[in-house]
Amino acid sequence: MYQNCKEYDIRYTDVDYYDHMKLSAILGILQESASISADELGFGYDDRIVKGFAFIVSNWYIELFRPINVGEKVKCITWPIKPKHVLFFRDFELYVGEEKVGVATSRWCLMDLAKYSVLPVKAFFENDTREYNDCRSVEYSSWKIPAICQDAPVYSKTISYTDYDHYNHVNNTKYADFVFDAFSIDEMKNKYISSVQVTYVNQCKCGEKIDISKTYLDGYCYLEGKVNGELRVQFKVKFNEL
């Protein structure tokens, strides 16, 4: 069955103070591989933009079995799962050499860029007869993150030019940096992300100020980004000790 495989060098600009790959860099690799794969399969950016359509990611779930470090080469393998109704699914596996270091699954929506409304699968795939890889990288279905952060914000960020992508909103990878700026260097000492779930609730626009709050509960750190009290993004993170 179809898979796309691409290898990436982990650069100094991809890692944090502890030389571990930043979540935003991991999301960047996943997004890049997803885009390359979509191009190969005939529903990439050039195929969609002529119709005024875009794929917007709504959810990520990622598991890491160890930190990914500077200087390593990461092989990302990805493939689409058969879409349903208004949701498109894509899975990933991450390898360093022959060692599997992570897995991920994601959900995407097809958007009408003129109306910024969600389109059904059949709007682009009405006569889709392709065979899909039914193998899953990870079984995951608990997509809802409870809204539990009641504490005052611990970090704020005004959305600016470099946060934007060609869809006129904040790129999904940027939220990871916003959220992780809510941690101090000491808080991240001797730990790494073992799992993270992300829900993008609503887009952020240039000039808006996003406030990040965080709460620890039952072994997880819950983080929320709000604009004027309106929920925009949620993270549920589990850390492991090194």
Buried (B, 14 or more C-beta within 10 A) or exposed (E): EEEBBBEBEBEEEBBBEBBBBBBBBBBBBBBBBBBBBBBEBEBBBEBBEEEEBBBBBBBBBBBBBBBBBBEBEBBBBBBBBBBEEBBBBBBBBBBBEEEBBBBBBBBBBBBBBEEEEBBEBEEBBEEEEEEBBEEEBBEBEEBEBEEBBEEEBBBBBEBEEEBBEEBEBBBBBBBBBBBBEBBEEEEBEEBBBBBBBBBBBEBBEEEBEBBBBBEEEEEBBBBBBBBEEEBBBBBBBBBBEE
